[in-house]
Structures are given as C-alpha cells and as structure tokens.
C-alpha cells in the first residue's frame, strides 16, 4: 500500500496554527535610483520630434539618421556582430565590451524585426550607439 505524505503544505499548516505565514519587509525605495553625471543616458528624441536647430559641437563619430536595418550577421567569435544598413552596407557593432556588443546586437535585431528607423553613431568604423524607434 502506498504511504501518504506526512507533511502538509505550508498554507494548511498556517490555517491549522502550526506555522506562521512568511512576511516580507520592504524598505522605502524613495531616492534609491538616480543617475550620476558620468552615466550615459539617451539624449536624442525620436525622428518626428527632432528640432531643426543645429548643434555645432565637436564629435569624433558621424551620425547616420533614419536608416533601416535589413540583415544581421554574427559568428561564434567573441564580439563579432554586424548589421546591414540599407544604402550603407555592413556595419560592425562596437566590440570593446561584451555587454555593449550584446546590447547593440539586441537593438539592431529589434530594429530589423520591427522594421523601425534607427540612428547610429559610426565611430572608428564601428556603430557605438544606436537609437531605435
């Protein structure tokens, strides 16, 4: 004959007064998240909201705006991801840090799947920043 379980589930133990219900204490989360001045945050508005004002600031890279990603390429080599941009060709995604390469690959993938416009910064032959709408 099969033996039945000798312990009851936690809810039944609480109802029977054999155990107390677990509790969760949450401390206040006010002001627990803030950006420091050195953190990179997006500064670009979607294409329809870009103003006509020109910024004469110096930049090492060149922005390519309102482009479409039509293909992706990657291999099992470390940090080897590429996106094909309509009218431009293959663009290598930044490969200085694993997590940056992965994030840029995810953005390029989302742009291709959704057929969304992208703006990307080409710096030193690599796309180092991508905005996707």
Residue pairs with C-beta under 8 A, 6 or more apart in sequence:
8 16
8 18
10 19
13 19
14 20
14 21
35 41
42 131
44 50
44 119
44 131
45 51
46 131
46 133
47 65
47 66
47 117
47 119
47 133
59 121
60 123
60 124
61 121
61 122
61 123
61 124
61 128
62 121
62 122
62 123
63 119
63 120
63 121
63 122
64 85
64 88
64 119
64 120
64 121
64 122
65 119
66 117
66 118
66 119
67 85
67 86
67 87
67 88
67 117
67 118
67 119
67 120
68 85
68 86
68 111
68 115
68 117
68 118
69 83
69 84
69 85
69 86
69 108
69 111
69 112
69 118
70 84
70 85
70 86
70 112
71 83
71 84
71 112
72 81
72 82
72 83
72 84
72 105
72 108
72 109
72 112
73 81
73 82
73 83
73 84
73 90
74 80
74 81
74 82
74 105
78 98
79 95
79 96
79 98
79 101
80 95
81 92
81 93
81 95
81 101
81 104
81 105
81 108
82 90
82 91
82 92
82 93
83 90
83 91
83 93
83 108
83 111
83 112
83 127
84 90
84 91
85 91
85 118
85 120
91 120
91 122
91 126
91 127
92 125
92 126
92 127
93 101
93 104
93 105
93 108
93 126
93 127
94 100
94 101
94 104
94 126
94 127
94 128
95 101
95 126
104 127
104 128
104 130
107 118
107 130
107 132
108 118
108 127
108 130
110 116
110 132
111 117
111 118
111 130
111 132
114 132
116 132
116 133
117 132
117 133
118 130
118 131
118 132
118 133
119 130
119 131
120 127
120 129
120 130
120 131
121 127
121 128
121 129
121 130
122 128
